[in-house]
Amino acid sequence: MLKTSANTFLYFAYGANMLSRRIQDAAPSAVAMDTGFIQGHRFTFGKVSRDGSGECDIEVTNNLKDRVYGVLYKINVKDRSNLNDAEGLGTYSEANVQVVTATDNCPAMTYIARYKDAAPLRPYQWYKGLVIAGAVEHDLPNAYVEWLRTFEAQVDSNSARRAEGEALLFGNIPLDYHQFNQGTWPLAREAS
């Protein structure tokens, strides 16, 4: 089992926080320890954001064939309040989950949305890109990454927010969402 101390905790990132650059903005001590999945849950973009776009969530299905893949991060407790603020604790609730890794089952903390919509929501392109880039960075199963690509996304009309998200995703590289989404853009496979 992955070891933690009184000063650390395990966090299961399944959305945009899978991307190391993203999680380390909120929790600089975050270190990726392993990858794995939780059973009986399904990934969605079903959390309603303040602007109405879709954000990451996991919903309980109780079907053990349903899996949500993600990254186990070890984080220092001093970063927990910053992570809670970045995740919007209140719109998300903390939840304890059992993460199945290649070698073990590990208890970890994650976030589950409190405000959900039954209708399909569309994430912004840059936000969906962060999720895919994190999955690619940590070598999640290719079939899962390809499934993530199938979610419809929308253009963010807030140019400042879009530029900030794109900078985190792409840096100074020219953007081509179609190539990135299809997995043909070089960094779509090597985003880190």
C-alpha positions in Angstrom: 0.0 0.0 0.0 1.2 3.5 -0.7 2.4 5.0 2.5 1.3 8.4 3.8 2.3 10.1 7.0 0.5 12.5 9.4 1.7 15.3 7.1 0.4 13.8 3.8 -2.7 12.4 2.2 -3.5 10.6 -1.0 -5.7 12.4 -3.6 -7.3 10.6 -6.5 -7.4 13.0 -9.5 -9.7 12.0 -12.3 -10.3 15.2 -14.2 -8.2 18.3 -15.1 -6.1 17.8 -11.9 -4.5 14.7 -13.5 -2.3 17.1 -15.4 0.7 17.7 -13.2 1.0 21.4 -14.1 -2.6 21.9 -13.1 -2.5 20.2 -9.7 0.8 21.8 -8.7 -0.8 25.2 -9.2 -3.0 24.5 -6.2 -0.9 21.9 -4.4 2.8 22.5 -5.1 3.8 19.4 -3.0 1.7 17.1 -5.2 3.7 14.1 -6.4 2.2 11.5 -8.7 2.6 8.1 -7.0 0.6 5.7 -9.2 -2.4 5.4 -11.5 -5.5 3.4 -11.0 -9.3 3.3 -11.1 -12.3 3.3 -8.9 -15.0 0.8 -9.7 -18.8 1.3 -9.7 -18.5 4.8 -10.9 -18.6 6.6 -14.3 -16.8 9.8 -15.4 -18.9 12.6 -16.6 -18.8 16.3 -17.4 -21.9 16.6 -15.3 -20.9 19.2 -12.7 -22.6 22.5 -13.5 -20.0 25.3 -13.4 -21.0 28.9 -12.5 -21.1 29.7 -16.2 -23.2 26.6 -17.2 -20.4 24.6 -18.8 -19.7 21.1 -17.8 -16.9 20.2 -15.4 -15.6 16.8 -14.3 -17.6 14.6 -11.9 -17.9 10.9 -11.1 -21.3 9.4 -10.6 -22.1 6.2 -8.7 -23.4 3.4 -10.8 -22.7 0.4 -8.5 -21.8 -1.6 -11.6 -18.3 -3.0 -11.0 -17.6 -3.0 -14.7 -17.8 0.9 -14.7 -14.4 2.4 -14.0 -13.0 5.9 -13.6 -9.3 6.1 -14.2 -7.1 8.6 -12.6 -3.8 9.5 -10.9 -3.0 9.0 -7.2 -1.1 12.1 -5.8 0.6 12.3 -2.4 0.1 15.8 -1.1 1.3 17.6 2.0 -1.6 18.6 4.3 -0.4 22.2 4.2 -1.7 22.3 0.6 -5.1 20.9 1.4 -6.9 24.2 2.0 -5.5 25.6 -1.3 -6.6 22.5 -3.1 -10.1 22.8 -1.5 -10.3 26.4 -2.6 -9.1 25.6 -6.1 -11.7 22.8 -6.4 -14.5 25.0 -5.0 -15.2 22.9 -1.9 -18.9 23.5 -1.4 -19.6 22.9 -5.1 -17.7 19.7 -4.7 -17.7 17.5 -1.6 -14.8 15.5 -0.4 -15.3 11.7 -0.7 -13.2 8.7 0.3 -12.7 6.1 -2.4 -10.8 2.9 -2.9 -8.4 3.1 -5.8 -7.4 -0.1 -7.5 -3.8 0.1 -8.8 -1.7 -2.5 -10.5 -0.4 -3.8 -7.2 -2.9 -2.8 -4.5 -6.1 -1.1 -3.3 -5.5 2.3 -1.8 -7.8 4.6 0.2 -7.8 8.1 -1.2 -9.7 11.4 -1.1 -11.4 12.8 -4.1 -14.0 15.3 -5.0 -17.6 14.6 -6.2 -19.9 17.3 -7.5 -22.8 18.5 -5.4 -24.6 20.3 -8.2 -25.2 18.1 -11.2 -27.4 18.2 -14.3 -29.1 15.2 -15.8 -28.8 16.8 -19.2 -25.5 16.3 -21.0 -23.2 19.4 -20.4 -20.4 20.4 -22.6 -17.0 21.4 -21.2 -14.9 24.1 -22.7 -12.4 22.9 -25.3 -9.4 23.9 -23.2 -10.9 22.2 -20.1 -11.5 19.0 -21.9 -7.9 19.3 -23.2 -6.5 19.5 -19.7 -8.3 16.2 -18.8 -7.0 14.4 -21.9 -3.5 15.8 -21.5 -3.4 14.6 -17.9 -4.6 11.1 -19.0 -1.9 11.0 -21.7 0.8 12.3 -19.4 0.2 9.5 -16.9 -0.3 6.7 -19.5 -3.9 5.9 -18.7 -5.3 3.1 -20.9 -5.5 4.2 -24.5 -9.1 3.0 -24.8 -10.0 5.3 -21.9 -8.2 8.3 -23.4 -9.9 7.7 -26.7 -13.3 7.5 -24.9 -12.5 10.9 -23.2 -12.0 12.4 -26.6 -15.6 11.5 -27.6 -17.1 14.1 -25.3 -18.5 17.1 -27.1 -16.9 20.4 -26.1 -17.6 24.1 -26.7 -15.6 27.2 -27.3 -15.2 29.4 -24.3 -16.5 32.9 -25.1 -14.5 34.4 -22.2 -11.3 35.2 -24.0 -9.2 35.9 -20.9 -10.3 32.6 -19.2 -9.8 30.7 -22.5 -6.3 32.2 -22.9 -5.4 31.2 -19.4 -6.6 27.6 -19.9 -4.9 27.3 -23.2 -1.6 28.6 -21.8 -1.7 25.9 -19.1 -2.5 23.3 -21.8 -0.4 24.4 -24.7 2.2 26.9 -23.5 3.4 28.9 -26.5 2.7 26.2 -29.0 0.3 27.0 -31.9 -3.2 25.7 -31.1 -5.0 23.1 -33.2 -7.9 21.6 -31.1 -9.0 19.3 -33.9 -5.6 17.6 -34.1 -5.3 17.6 -30.3 -8.7 16.0 -29.9 -8.0 13.4 -32.6 -4.7 12.5 -31.0 -2.7 13.4 -34.1 -1.1 16.6 -32.7 2.3 15.6 -31.4 1.8 16.9 -27.8 -1.6 15.3 -27.6 0.3 12.1 -27.0 3.1 13.6 -25.0 1.4 16.4 -23.0 3.3 16.9 -19.8 
